[in-house]
Amino acid sequence: MENDEMMIHVRFAPDGSVATIGERPSELSTQQWFNLLASSTTDSYETLSGGRALFRLPKQQVEQLKSSAA
């Protein structure tokens, strides 16, 4: 069975801004992509240690969000 969940990793700068984020469409900055994910999803964000976090989302939802950003 194919795993249809994606993990989008986020790294934050010391000032709290988004330094890097996975699966980012080229049309959006790192902060814009983070803001879109955070505002469009619920219960999918997980805070990690060391200025890191991740979103666990269905692959189909990530593709829909990416296409809406285009």
C-alpha positions as CSV (number, residue, x, y, z in Angstrom):
1,M,0.0,0.0,0.0
2,E,1.3,3.4,-1.0
3,N,1.8,6.0,1.8
4,D,-0.1,9.1,0.7
5,E,1.1,11.3,3.6
6,M,3.8,13.8,3.1
7,M,6.0,15.4,5.7
8,I,7.0,19.0,5.0
9,H,10.0,20.0,7.1
10,V,10.5,23.6,8.4
11,R,13.5,25.3,9.8
12,F,13.3,28.6,11.6
13,A,15.9,31.3,11.9
14,P,16.8,32.6,15.3
15,D,14.4,35.6,14.9
16,G,11.5,33.2,14.3
17,S,11.2,33.7,10.5
18,V,11.1,30.6,8.2
19,A,14.6,29.8,6.9
20,T,13.8,26.8,4.9
21,I,10.6,24.8,4.1
22,G,10.0,21.7,1.9
23,E,7.8,21.4,-1.1
24,R,7.7,25.2,-1.6
25,P,6.3,26.4,-4.9
26,S,8.6,28.8,-6.7
27,E,5.9,31.4,-6.8
28,L,6.0,31.8,-3.0
29,S,8.6,32.8,-0.5
30,T,9.4,30.5,2.4
31,Q,7.3,32.6,4.8
32,Q,4.4,32.8,2.4
33,W,4.4,29.0,1.9
34,F,4.5,28.5,5.7
35,N,1.6,31.0,6.2
36,L,-0.5,29.2,3.5
37,L,0.1,25.8,5.1
38,A,-0.6,27.1,8.6
39,S,-3.8,28.9,7.6
40,S,-5.1,26.1,5.3
41,T,-4.6,23.1,7.6
42,T,-5.7,21.9,11.0
43,D,-4.0,19.4,13.4
44,S,-1.1,18.8,10.9
45,Y,1.6,21.0,12.5
46,E,4.2,19.5,14.8
47,T,6.8,21.5,16.7
48,L,10.2,19.9,17.0
49,S,13.3,20.9,19.0
50,G,16.2,23.0,17.6
51,G,14.1,25.5,15.7
52,R,12.4,22.9,13.5
53,A,8.8,21.8,12.8
54,L,6.9,19.7,10.3
55,F,3.5,19.5,8.6
56,R,2.0,16.0,8.1
57,L,-0.4,16.3,5.2
58,P,-2.1,14.0,2.6
59,K,-0.2,14.2,-0.7
60,Q,-3.4,15.3,-2.5
61,Q,-3.8,18.3,-0.1
62,V,-0.2,19.4,-0.7
63,E,-0.8,19.2,-4.5
64,Q,-4.0,21.3,-4.2
65,L,-2.3,23.9,-2.1
66,K,0.7,24.1,-4.5
67,S,-1.7,24.5,-7.5
68,S,-3.7,27.2,-5.7
69,A,-0.4,29.2,-5.2
70,A,0.3,29.2,-8.9
